[in-house]
Amino acid sequence: MSQVWVSRCGIRTATGDDKSGCAARIAAHLLLMGVHRARLLGYGRKDLVRLLDATGIE
């Protein structure tokens, strides 16, 4: 039986985050914040996709 503990983002198991856990929420927030700032600087969707492709993330 795995241990359950509470973090700032909700309840997680001791084995780590799942796809809707705290780390996923942080990653989604950072992505959305980056998109917002890029729009303010005049970058479009194609520019952001090119940037993500250039990082090599699969």
PyMOL Python script that loads the backbone (N, CA, C, O; Angstrom):
from pymol import cmd

cmd.read_pdbstr("""\
ATOM      1  N   MET A   1       0.847  -1.184   0.000  1.00  0.00           N
ATOM      2  CA  MET A   1       0.000   0.000   0.000  1.00  0.00           C
ATOM      3  C   MET A   1       0.890   1.245   0.000  1.00  0.00           C
ATOM      4  O   MET A   1       1.792   1.372   0.828  1.00  0.00           O
ATOM      5  N   SER A   2       0.630   2.149  -0.926  1.00  0.00           N
ATOM      6  CA  SER A   2       1.459   3.352  -1.012  1.00  0.00           C
ATOM      7  C   SER A   2       0.968   4.413  -0.034  1.00  0.00           C
ATOM      8  O   SER A   2      -0.210   4.470   0.316  1.00  0.00           O
ATOM      9  N   GLN A   3       1.890   5.233   0.385  1.00  0.00           N
ATOM     10  CA  GLN A   3       1.544   6.324   1.285  1.00  0.00           C
ATOM     11  C   GLN A   3       0.921   7.459   0.497  1.00  0.00           C
ATOM     12  O   GLN A   3       1.262   7.674  -0.667  1.00  0.00           O
ATOM     13  N   VAL A   4       0.015   8.183   1.123  1.00  0.00           N
ATOM     14  CA  VAL A   4      -0.596   9.341   0.491  1.00  0.00           C
ATOM     15  C   VAL A   4      -0.267  10.553   1.336  1.00  0.00           C
ATOM     16  O   VAL A   4      -0.364  10.510   2.563  1.00  0.00           O
ATOM     17  N   TRP A   5       0.125  11.645   0.674  1.00  0.00           N
ATOM     18  CA  TRP A   5       0.426  12.868   1.391  1.00  0.00           C
ATOM     19  C   TRP A   5      -0.121  14.048   0.619  1.00  0.00           C
ATOM     20  O   TRP A   5      -0.409  13.931  -0.572  1.00  0.00           O
ATOM     21  N   VAL A   6      -0.265  15.169   1.273  1.00  0.00           N
ATOM     22  CA  VAL A   6      -0.901  16.343   0.676  1.00  0.00           C
ATOM     23  C   VAL A   6       0.157  17.390   0.363  1.00  0.00           C
ATOM     24  O   VAL A   6       1.013  17.693   1.194  1.00  0.00           O
ATOM     25  N   SER A   7       0.088  17.934  -0.840  1.00  0.00           N
ATOM     26  CA  SER A   7       0.975  19.025  -1.231  1.00  0.00           C
ATOM     27  C   SER A   7       0.134  20.261  -1.508  1.00  0.00           C
ATOM     28  O   SER A   7      -1.082  20.245  -1.317  1.00  0.00           O
ATOM     29  N   ARG A   8       0.779  21.331  -1.960  1.00  0.00           N
ATOM     30  CA  ARG A   8       0.046  22.563  -2.280  1.00  0.00           C
ATOM     31  C   ARG A   8      -0.940  22.348  -3.419  1.00  0.00           C
ATOM     32  O   ARG A   8      -1.963  23.031  -3.484  1.00  0.00           O
ATOM     33  N   CYS A   9      -0.651  21.411  -4.319  1.00  0.00           N
ATOM     34  CA  CYS A   9      -1.484  21.209  -5.514  1.00  0.00           C
ATOM     35  C   CYS A   9      -2.556  20.143  -5.323  1.00  0.00           C
ATOM     36  O   CYS A   9      -3.354  19.919  -6.233  1.00  0.00           O
ATOM     37  N   GLY A  10      -2.598  19.497  -4.203  1.00  0.00           N
ATOM     38  CA  GLY A  10      -3.606  18.457  -3.992  1.00  0.00           C
ATOM     39  C   GLY A  10      -2.992  17.217  -3.385  1.00  0.00           C
ATOM     40  O   GLY A  10      -1.888  17.263  -2.843  1.00  0.00           O
ATOM     41  N   ILE A  11      -3.689  16.131  -3.472  1.00  0.00           N
ATOM     42  CA  ILE A  11      -3.246  14.871  -2.875  1.00  0.00           C
ATOM     43  C   ILE A  11      -2.474  14.067  -3.910  1.00  0.00           C
ATOM     44  O   ILE A  11      -2.925  13.901  -5.043  1.00  0.00           O
ATOM     45  N   ARG A  12      -1.302  13.567  -3.509  1.00  0.00           N
ATOM     46  CA  ARG A  12      -0.482  12.738  -4.397  1.00  0.00           C
ATOM     47  C   ARG A  12      -0.036  11.505  -3.633  1.00  0.00           C
ATOM     48  O   ARG A  12      -0.101  11.468  -2.405  1.00  0.00           O
ATOM     49  N   THR A  13       0.415  10.501  -4.363  1.00  0.00           N
ATOM     50  CA  THR A  13       1.000   9.342  -3.706  1.00  0.00           C
ATOM     51  C   THR A  13       2.482   9.594  -3.493  1.00  0.00           C
ATOM     52  O   THR A  13       3.056  10.492  -4.109  1.00  0.00           O
ATOM     53  N   ALA A  14       3.101   8.810  -2.631  1.00  0.00           N
ATOM     54  CA  ALA A  14       4.513   8.988  -2.328  1.00  0.00           C
ATOM     55  C   ALA A  14       5.404   8.581  -3.497  1.00  0.00           C
ATOM     56  O   ALA A  14       6.597   8.883  -3.501  1.00  0.00           O
ATOM     57  N   THR A  15       4.830   7.894  -4.495  1.00  0.00           N
ATOM     58  CA  THR A  15       5.632   7.444  -5.634  1.00  0.00           C
ATOM     59  C   THR A  15       5.912   8.561  -6.623  1.00  0.00           C
ATOM     60  O   THR A  15       6.753   8.385  -7.504  1.00  0.00           O
ATOM     61  N   GLY A  16       5.245   9.704  -6.516  1.00  0.00           N
ATOM     62  CA  GLY A  16       5.530  10.829  -7.392  1.00  0.00           C
ATOM     63  C   GLY A  16       4.299  11.341  -8.109  1.00  0.00           C
ATOM     64  O   GLY A  16       3.178  10.897  -7.859  1.00  0.00           O
ATOM     65  N   ASP A  17       4.535  12.290  -9.011  1.00  0.00           N
ATOM     66  CA  ASP A  17       3.441  12.923  -9.746  1.00  0.00           C
ATOM     67  C   ASP A  17       2.906  12.023 -10.835  1.00  0.00           C
ATOM     68  O   ASP A  17       3.631  11.195 -11.386  1.00  0.00           O
ATOM     69  N   ASP A  18       1.650  12.188 -11.138  1.00  0.00           N
ATOM     70  CA  ASP A  18       1.084  11.581 -12.329  1.00  0.00           C
ATOM     71  C   ASP A  18       0.848  12.691 -13.344  1.00  0.00           C
ATOM     72  O   ASP A  18       1.333  13.807 -13.157  1.00  0.00           O
ATOM     73  N   LYS A  19       0.113  12.406 -14.410  1.00  0.00           N
ATOM     74  CA  LYS A  19      -0.066  13.395 -15.471  1.00  0.00           C
ATOM     75  C   LYS A  19      -0.890  14.596 -15.038  1.00  0.00           C
ATOM     76  O   LYS A  19      -0.874  15.617 -15.726  1.00  0.00           O
ATOM     77  N   SER A  20      -1.601  14.516 -13.936  1.00  0.00           N
ATOM     78  CA  SER A  20      -2.389  15.661 -13.474  1.00  0.00           C
ATOM     79  C   SER A  20      -1.909  16.145 -12.103  1.00  0.00           C
ATOM     80  O   SER A  20      -2.651  16.811 -11.381  1.00  0.00           O
ATOM     81  N   GLY A  21      -0.683  15.810 -11.754  1.00  0.00           N
ATOM     82  CA  GLY A  21      -0.145  16.183 -10.450  1.00  0.00           C
ATOM     83  C   GLY A  21       0.420  17.590 -10.418  1.00  0.00           C
ATOM     84  O   GLY A  21       0.251  18.373 -11.353  1.00  0.00           O
ATOM     85  N   CYS A  22       1.083  17.885  -9.336  1.00  0.00           N
ATOM     86  CA  CYS A  22       1.623  19.224  -9.099  1.00  0.00           C
ATOM     87  C   CYS A  22       2.640  19.614 -10.166  1.00  0.00           C
ATOM     88  O   CYS A  22       2.614  20.743 -10.656  1.00  0.00           O
ATOM     89  N   ALA A  23       3.529  18.706 -10.530  1.00  0.00           N
ATOM     90  CA  ALA A  23       4.539  19.033 -11.543  1.00  0.00           C
ATOM     91  C   ALA A  23       3.887  19.326 -12.892  1.00  0.00           C
ATOM     92  O   ALA A  23       4.337  20.208 -13.623  1.00  0.00           O
ATOM     93  N   ALA A  24       2.835  18.591 -13.218  1.00  0.00           N
ATOM     94  CA  ALA A  24       2.125  18.836 -14.488  1.00  0.00           C
ATOM     95  C   ALA A  24       1.457  20.202 -14.476  1.00  0.00           C
ATOM     96  O   ALA A  24       1.446  20.898 -15.491  1.00  0.00           O
ATOM     97  N   ARG A  25       0.906  20.586 -13.349  1.00  0.00           N
ATOM     98  CA  ARG A  25       0.272  21.906 -13.244  1.00  0.00           C
ATOM     99  C   ARG A  25       1.298  23.022 -13.374  1.00  0.00           C
ATOM    100  O   ARG A  25       1.034  24.045 -14.005  1.00  0.00           O
ATOM    101  N   ILE A  26       2.455  22.825 -12.783  1.00  0.00           N
ATOM    102  CA  ILE A  26       3.520  23.828 -12.875  1.00  0.00           C
ATOM    103  C   ILE A  26       4.002  23.945 -14.315  1.00  0.00           C
ATOM    104  O   ILE A  26       4.181  25.053 -14.820  1.00  0.00           O
ATOM    105  N   ALA A  27       4.215  22.809 -14.981  1.00  0.00           N
ATOM    106  CA  ALA A  27       4.670  22.824 -16.375  1.00  0.00           C
ATOM    107  C   ALA A  27       3.648  23.509 -17.274  1.00  0.00           C
ATOM    108  O   ALA A  27       4.017  24.293 -18.149  1.00  0.00           O
ATOM    109  N   ALA A  28       2.368  23.219 -17.066  1.00  0.00           N
ATOM    110  CA  ALA A  28       1.316  23.853 -17.876  1.00  0.00           C
ATOM    111  C   ALA A  28       1.284  25.359 -17.635  1.00  0.00           C
ATOM    112  O   ALA A  28       1.121  26.139 -18.574  1.00  0.00           O
ATOM    113  N   HIS A  29       1.440  25.762 -16.385  1.00  0.00           N
ATOM    114  CA  HIS A  29       1.437  27.189 -16.064  1.00  0.00           C
ATOM    115  C   HIS A  29       2.614  27.900 -16.735  1.00  0.00           C
ATOM    116  O   HIS A  29       2.451  28.983 -17.298  1.00  0.00           O
ATOM    117  N   LEU A  30       3.792  27.291 -16.674  1.00  0.00           N
ATOM    118  CA  LEU A  30       4.966  27.894 -17.302  1.00  0.00           C
ATOM    119  C   LEU A  30       4.796  27.998 -18.814  1.00  0.00           C
ATOM    120  O   LEU A  30       5.189  28.998 -19.416  1.00  0.00           O
ATOM    121  N   LEU A  31       4.215  26.978 -19.426  1.00  0.00           N
ATOM    122  CA  LEU A  31       3.985  27.017 -20.870  1.00  0.00           C
ATOM    123  C   LEU A  31       3.019  28.130 -21.242  1.00  0.00           C
ATOM    124  O   LEU A  31       3.273  28.889 -22.177  1.00  0.00           O
ATOM    125  N   LEU A  32       1.912  28.229 -20.515  1.00  0.00           N
ATOM    126  CA  LEU A  32       0.931  29.269 -20.810  1.00  0.00           C
ATOM    127  C   LEU A  32       1.486  30.666 -20.553  1.00  0.00           C
ATOM    128  O   LEU A  32       1.189  31.602 -21.296  1.00  0.00           O
ATOM    129  N   MET A  33       2.286  30.806 -19.509  1.00  0.00           N
ATOM    130  CA  MET A  33       2.903  32.093 -19.208  1.00  0.00           C
ATOM    131  C   MET A  33       3.886  32.481 -20.317  1.00  0.00           C
ATOM    132  O   MET A  33       3.963  33.646 -20.705  1.00  0.00           O
ATOM    133  N   GLY A  34       4.631  31.500 -20.822  1.00  0.00           N
ATOM    134  CA  GLY A  34       5.556  31.766 -21.921  1.00  0.00           C
ATOM    135  C   GLY A  34       4.837  32.176 -23.191  1.00  0.00           C
ATOM    136  O   GLY A  34       5.291  33.067 -23.910  1.00  0.00           O
ATOM    137  N   VAL A  35       3.708  31.523 -23.470  1.00  0.00           N
ATOM    138  CA  VAL A  35       2.914  31.883 -24.647  1.00  0.00           C
ATOM    139  C   VAL A  35       2.391  33.311 -24.517  1.00  0.00           C
ATOM    140  O   VAL A  35       2.430  34.082 -25.475  1.00  0.00           O
ATOM    141  N   HIS A  36       1.909  33.655 -23.347  1.00  0.00           N
ATOM    142  CA  HIS A  36       1.385  35.011 -23.122  1.00  0.00           C
ATOM    143  C   HIS A  36       2.476  36.064 -23.340  1.00  0.00           C
ATOM    144  O   HIS A  36       2.259  37.065 -24.023  1.00  0.00           O
ATOM    145  N   ARG A  37       3.633  35.827 -22.758  1.00  0.00           N
ATOM    146  CA  ARG A  37       4.732  36.785 -22.900  1.00  0.00           C
ATOM    147  C   ARG A  37       5.230  36.873 -24.338  1.00  0.00           C
ATOM    148  O   ARG A  37       5.587  37.952 -24.812  1.00  0.00           O
ATOM    149  N   ALA A  38       5.252  35.733 -25.032  1.00  0.00           N
ATOM    150  CA  ALA A  38       5.680  35.736 -26.428  1.00  0.00           C
ATOM    151  C   ALA A  38       4.728  36.568 -27.283  1.00  0.00           C
ATOM    152  O   ALA A  38       5.164  37.297 -28.174  1.00  0.00           O
ATOM    153  N   ARG A  39       3.436  36.458 -27.013  1.00  0.00           N
ATOM    154  CA  ARG A  39       2.461  37.260 -27.762  1.00  0.00           C
ATOM    155  C   ARG A  39       2.675  38.743 -27.519  1.00  0.00           C
ATOM    156  O   ARG A  39       2.566  39.556 -28.437  1.00  0.00           O
ATOM    157  N   LEU A  40       2.984  39.094 -26.266  1.00  0.00           N
ATOM    158  CA  LEU A  40       3.240  40.502 -25.962  1.00  0.00           C
ATOM    159  C   LEU A  40       4.464  41.032 -26.713  1.00  0.00           C
ATOM    160  O   LEU A  40       4.535  42.216 -27.045  1.00  0.00           O
ATOM    161  N   LEU A  41       5.416  40.152 -26.974  1.00  0.00           N
ATOM    162  CA  LEU A  41       6.638  40.545 -27.677  1.00  0.00           C
ATOM    163  C   LEU A  41       6.496  40.438 -29.193  1.00  0.00           C
ATOM    164  O   LEU A  41       7.427  40.770 -29.926  1.00  0.00           O
ATOM    165  N   GLY A  42       5.334  39.977 -29.669  1.00  0.00           N
ATOM    166  CA  GLY A  42       5.091  39.934 -31.103  1.00  0.00           C
ATOM    167  C   GLY A  42       5.376  38.605 -31.774  1.00  0.00           C
ATOM    168  O   GLY A  42       5.335  38.520 -33.001  1.00  0.00           O
ATOM    169  N   TYR A  43       5.665  37.561 -31.002  1.00  0.00           N
ATOM    170  CA  TYR A  43       5.907  36.249 -31.592  1.00  0.00           C
ATOM    171  C   TYR A  43       4.578  35.532 -31.797  1.00  0.00           C
ATOM    172  O   TYR A  43       3.642  35.711 -31.018  1.00  0.00           O
ATOM    173  N   GLY A  44       4.500  34.731 -32.837  1.00  0.00           N
ATOM    174  CA  GLY A  44       3.281  33.993 -33.140  1.00  0.00           C
ATOM    175  C   GLY A  44       3.411  32.509 -32.813  1.00  0.00           C
ATOM    176  O   GLY A  44       4.423  32.055 -32.279  1.00  0.00           O
ATOM    177  N   ARG A  45       2.370  31.780 -33.144  1.00  0.00           N
ATOM    178  CA  ARG A  45       2.317  30.350 -32.875  1.00  0.00           C
ATOM    179  C   ARG A  45       3.428  29.596 -33.601  1.00  0.00           C
ATOM    180  O   ARG A  45       4.051  28.703 -33.027  1.00  0.00           O
ATOM    181  N   LYS A  46       3.673  29.949 -34.848  1.00  0.00           N
ATOM    182  CA  LYS A  46       4.718  29.274 -35.632  1.00  0.00           C
ATOM    183  C   LYS A  46       6.100  29.482 -35.009  1.00  0.00           C
ATOM    184  O   LYS A  46       6.930  28.573 -35.007  1.00  0.00           O
ATOM    185  N   ASP A  47       6.336  30.673 -34.486  1.00  0.00           N
ATOM    186  CA  ASP A  47       7.619  30.940 -33.829  1.00  0.00           C
ATOM    187  C   ASP A  47       7.795  30.063 -32.593  1.00  0.00           C
ATOM    188  O   ASP A  47       8.880  29.532 -32.353  1.00  0.00           O
ATOM    189  N   LEU A  48       6.735  29.914 -31.816  1.00  0.00           N
ATOM    190  CA  LEU A  48       6.819  29.104 -30.605  1.00  0.00           C
ATOM    191  C   LEU A  48       6.997  27.626 -30.929  1.00  0.00           C
ATOM    192  O   LEU A  48       7.744  26.924 -30.248  1.00  0.00           O
ATOM    193  N   VAL A  49       6.311  27.155 -31.966  1.00  0.00           N
ATOM    194  CA  VAL A  49       6.466  25.758 -32.373  1.00  0.00           C
ATOM    195  C   VAL A  49       7.891  25.516 -32.862  1.00  0.00           C
ATOM    196  O   VAL A  49       8.484  24.485 -32.547  1.00  0.00           O
ATOM    197  N   ARG A  50       8.449  26.458 -33.632  1.00  0.00           N
ATOM    198  CA  ARG A  50       9.840  26.338 -34.081  1.00  0.00           C
ATOM    199  C   ARG A  50      10.799  26.292 -32.901  1.00  0.00           C
ATOM    200  O   ARG A  50      11.764  25.528 -32.915  1.00  0.00           O
ATOM    201  N   LEU A  51      10.540  27.101 -31.882  1.00  0.00           N
ATOM    202  CA  LEU A  51      11.385  27.104 -30.687  1.00  0.00           C
ATOM    203  C   LEU A  51      11.327  25.754 -29.978  1.00  0.00           C
ATOM    204  O   LEU A  51      12.361  25.212 -29.587  1.00  0.00           O
ATOM    205  N   LEU A  52      10.122  25.209 -29.812  1.00  0.00           N
ATOM    206  CA  LEU A  52      10.000  23.899 -29.165  1.00  0.00           C
ATOM    207  C   LEU A  52      10.677  22.809 -29.985  1.00  0.00           C
ATOM    208  O   LEU A  52      11.326  21.927 -29.423  1.00  0.00           O
ATOM    209  N   ASP A  53      10.535  22.859 -31.299  1.00  0.00           N
ATOM    210  CA  ASP A  53      11.200  21.885 -32.161  1.00  0.00           C
ATOM    211  C   ASP A  53      12.711  21.984 -32.043  1.00  0.00           C
ATOM    212  O   ASP A  53      13.402  20.965 -32.065  1.00  0.00           O
ATOM    213  N   ALA A  54      13.228  23.192 -31.920  1.00  0.00           N
ATOM    214  CA  ALA A  54      14.675  23.395 -31.830  1.00  0.00           C
ATOM    215  C   ALA A  54      15.260  22.842 -30.529  1.00  0.00           C
ATOM    216  O   ALA A  54      16.450  22.533 -30.467  1.00  0.00           O
ATOM    217  N   THR A  55      14.433  22.717 -29.494  1.00  0.00           N
ATOM    218  CA  THR A  55      14.938  22.197 -28.223  1.00  0.00           C
ATOM    219  C   THR A  55      15.170  20.695 -28.274  1.00  0.00           C
ATOM    220  O   THR A  55      15.919  20.152 -27.463  1.00  0.00           O
ATOM    221  N   GLY A  56      14.525  20.016 -29.232  1.00  0.00           N
ATOM    222  CA  GLY A  56      14.704  18.570 -29.350  1.00  0.00           C
ATOM    223  C   GLY A  56      13.825  17.757 -28.423  1.00  0.00           C
ATOM    224  O   GLY A  56      14.020  16.550 -28.284  1.00  0.00           O
ATOM    225  N   ILE A  57      12.865  18.398 -27.789  1.00  0.00           N
ATOM    226  CA  ILE A  57      11.963  17.685 -26.880  1.00  0.00           C
ATOM    227  C   ILE A  57      11.051  16.783 -27.692  1.00  0.00           C
ATOM    228  O   ILE A  57      10.462  17.214 -28.684  1.00  0.00           O
ATOM    229  N   GLU A  58      10.936  15.546 -27.276  1.00  0.00           N
ATOM    230  CA  GLU A  58      10.071  14.580 -27.972  1.00  0.00           C
ATOM    231  C   GLU A  58       8.797  14.372 -27.213  1.00  0.00           C
ATOM    232  O   GLU A  58       7.943  13.595 -27.640  1.00  0.00           O
TER     233      GLU A  58
END
""", "prot")
cmd.dss("prot")
cmd.show_as("cartoon", "prot")
cmd.util.cbc("prot")
cmd.orient("prot")
